[in-house]
Amino acid sequence: MGTLKSGIEVAVKTLSAQSKQGLREFLTEINTISNVRHPNLVELLGCCVQESNRILVYEYVENNSLDHAFLGSKSRNIKLDWGKRSAICLGTARGLAFLHEELIPHIVHRDIKASNILLDKDFNPKIGDFGLAKLFPDDITHISTRIAGTTGYLAPEYALGGQLTMKADVYSFGVLILEIISGRSSAKANWGGMEKFLLEWAWELYQEKRLLELVDPELEGYPEEEIIRYMKVAFFCSQATASRRPLMSQVVEMLSRNIRLNEKELTAPGFFTDAGESSSKKGSITESTSYQMSSVPVTITEVTPR
């Protein structure tokens, strides 16, 4: 945190010497968001590139990141009621819809996760960290690219084959909804007392009509039908086949209006998990209906939190 001579409070992001984000990623972040303005996107105010110094100056966001605010913390100082949590889901969805559908060229963020959703003084969400973002022209169907992002949020088709579309962000957003509702990180791998990740456990609860067991125990007085609708939207977002996932504008519609979702269209979500053995350099993608395992290219080892 810093203060400009004008008195404006700012957040200063300095790249550490050990950071894996290179000059290209740094300049990408500048070029991507320097002219983008939206209530649910962090505003870039300035930058510095001099010798080994690489600094970004953002608007100051008072309540840090969603991850820092309440996910997985044993002693949470911030209590978010359902009104705030639903507003965080909806605001983040609107920010992504703006990036995907209103900006020309469109932008795929590639790293939607709790630590990149910042909260202002009123807990309004702002999407930050565009270091991995890709511009997405209208006349192409996908981009083949080196896999980058964070394990737990990666869409299966992207994690396995590097096939990037805007639907990769949609998948990550689906996982984020479940985190916001449960109050726990998707990286925690022992849901239901078994070695399961959040999305996998949530789908099992859905099949067993026990979805409310996923809700954060600290969340009180929430509307059950609405929170179940949000979880179902998360499943639509995280479908194993990218083409079955909705556009973010459709997600905004599903979250903001009490509409009846066509659950007959829901199929099992796609799961990508790290095998947990660095020596093998493998991971797996699991379809919950068949539990078929497939090895992942060695490049998947590049997928680490930044």
N, C-alpha and C positions, 0 to 999 in steps of 0.2 A: 504494500500500500504506500502511496506517495501523494504529494500535493503539488500541483503546478503553481506557478507564480500568480496565476489568475484566481487561485483558491479552489480550483476544481480538484476533487479527490479522484485519484486514478489507481489502477492496478497495474503493476509493472511485472512483466513476465520475462525473466532472464534465462537464457539457455545455459545450462551447466556445461562445463568442459567435458563431462562424461556422457552428455546426452547423445542419443542415437539420431536425433533429428538433425539432418545436415543442412547446408546452405540452401539446397533446392527446396526442401520442405519448408524451411523458414520463409523463403521468398514466396512460395506457394501460398502460405498462410496470409502474407501481406496482400498479394495480388488478388486473392480470392475474396477477402472481406473488406478491403479498403473502401469500396464504393457501395457496400451492401448495407441497407438500413431496414430494420424490422424490429418491432417491440420484443420479439422473442429470440433475437440474435445479439450477441455481445458486440458492442461497437468498438472498432479499432480507432484510436485517437492519434497514434504516432508510432514511429519505430526508429531503431538505430542499428546500422550494420557498419562496424568499424573494427578492423583487425579481427580479433577473436570475440569481440563483443557483439552479441545479437540480442536485441531487446525489443519487446513489443509493449506498447502502452495502451491499455484498454480502459473503458469506463469502469469505475469501481462498483463491484457487486457485493452488497453488504453481507449476505448470508452464505458466502462461500459456495461450494458445490453441493449438489443433492447427495452425493456419496458422503461428503464430510458432515453434512447436516444431520442425517439420521439413519443411513443405511448401515446395518451391522454394528452400530456402536453400542457398547454395553452400558454406557451412561449417557444417554441422549439428553442433551440440554434443550433440544428443540422438539416440541410436540406438534406434529402436523395432523390436523383433523382431516376428515374426508373432503371437506370443501377445498382446502388447500391442495391436497393430493390430486384431486380430480382436475383442479385448475392447472397444476403442473403438467399433468398428462396432456390436457387440451392445448395449453400454450406451446409445449414442445412439438405437438403434432402440427400446429399452425406454422411454427417456424420451419419445420421440415417441408410442409406443403409449399411454403414460399420458395424455399431453395429448389425444390424439385420441379415446380410447375409454373411459377410466376417469373422467376429470374431467367434471363436469356444471356448466355447459355445457362442451362440448368446446372446445379451443383449437387454432387453426391458427397456427403460428409465423410463417410467410411469409418467413423469412430464414435458413433452415438453410444454413450454409456453414462452412468450416473455421475462420474467425476467430471464429465464435460457438459453437464447441465448445471448452470449457475443460478443462484437464487438472489433476487434483489431484496430490498428492505421489506417489501410486501410479499415476498416469496413467489414473485412472478418468475417463471423460468426463462433463461436465456442460453441458447446453444453457443458453446465456445469451442476453442481449439480446432482450427481448420487446417492444421498442418498436413493432414492426409487427404484433404478434399480433392475431388476431381471435377473438372468441367465436363459437362455432358451435352454435346450438341444434339439437336433434334433429329438429325438424319442417320443416327446409328442406334443399333439395338442393345449393344453391350460394349464394354471395354475389357480387353484381356490385360491384366496388370499383375504386378507382384503383389502377393497377399500381404495386407497390412491391416492392423486393427487390434482388437483385444479379445482374447479367448473368452467365450461365454456369450458374446454378442454377435459372433460371426455367422452369416447366412451360410448354409451348407454348400450351395453351388459356388459360392465365392471362396470358402475355405478349402474346398477340394480342387477346384479348377481355375480359380482366379477370374471367373466370369463375373464382372461387376456390372450391375444395373442399379437403378434407384431402389429396387426392391430389396437390396441388401440393407439399406437404411431402415426400410419398413420392418424387416425382420428384427433388427437391433431394437427398434422402438417397441416391438411386441414384448421383448424380454424386459425392457425398461418398465413397462406398465406393471408387469408382475412383481418387479422389485419394489415399485412404489406402493403397491397394495400390500405386499407381505412385509415390507420394512426390512428386508434382508437382501444381501448381495447374491447375484446369480452364480458367483464363483464358489459359494459354499456347496460342497458336494456330498452332503449327508442328509438330504431332505427325506422326511418320512422314516428316519432311522436307518436308511439304506444309502448306498453310494449312488445317489441320483442328483442331477442338477435341477435347478428351480423349474425350468420349462418342462422337463420330463415328469417331475413330481406333480406339477400343476395339471398336466394332461391326464395323468392317472386319476387325480381327484375329480376332474371333469367327467371322466368315463364312469366313475363310481358315484357321481352326483353328490360330491362332498366338497365342492369348490370353496365354500366358506371357511374350511379349515386352513386355507392358505392365508387368510386375512391376518394382518399384524395384530397380535393380542393387545397391543396398546391403543388400537383404534377403537373408539367407542362411539355408539350412537350413529352408525353408518347405515345408509339405505341399502338393504341387501340386494334388491333387484338391480339397482344401478351398478353396484360394485361387481355383481356377477356379469352384467353386460360388458363392463370394462374388461373383465378377464376373458370373455369370449372374443372381444375385439383383439385382444393380445394373441389369441390362437389364430384368428384370421391373418394377422400380421406375420405370424411365424410359421405359416404353412411350408411344408418341405419343398413344394414346387413353387418357384418364384412367381410364375404366371397366375397362381391362385391367390396371391397376396393383393390386397387393395392398394389403390393409389393413396397418398397421404391426404388428399382432399376428401376422399371417401372415408378415411379414418376419422378426420375431423367431424364429418357428418355423423358417423356412427357414435362418436363420443358425445357430441353436443346435443343430439336429439334422442328422445326416448323412442327409438324405432325398434321394431321386431327384427332380430337378426335371423337369417335363414341358416340355421345350424346344420341342415342337411348338406350344405356345401362344405362343411368343415371336415378336413381329413387330418391325420396325425401330423403334428409339427415335425420339422426336421431338427435333429440334434447334432451338434458338433461338440465333442468333448476332447480334451487333451488326454492322451493315454497315460500320462503321468510318469513315463519312463523316458528320461532324456536320452538314454543310451540308444533307444530304438528309433528315436526321432519320428515317431508315428503318433497319429491321433485316430479318431474314429468318428464316423457319422452314423447315427442310429435312427432308423425308422421305428417308431414305438410299436408298430403293428407286427414287425417281423424281426427286429433286433439284428439285422444283417450288418456286419462290420466291414468297413473298407479302409485300407491303409491310405494315409495322406502323404502327399509329396514332402520331401525333406524341407522344402521352402516354408512349410507350416511352422518350423521352429522360429521363424522370424516374427511370429505373432506373439508379442509380449506387451504388457502394459507399458505405456510411455510416461 
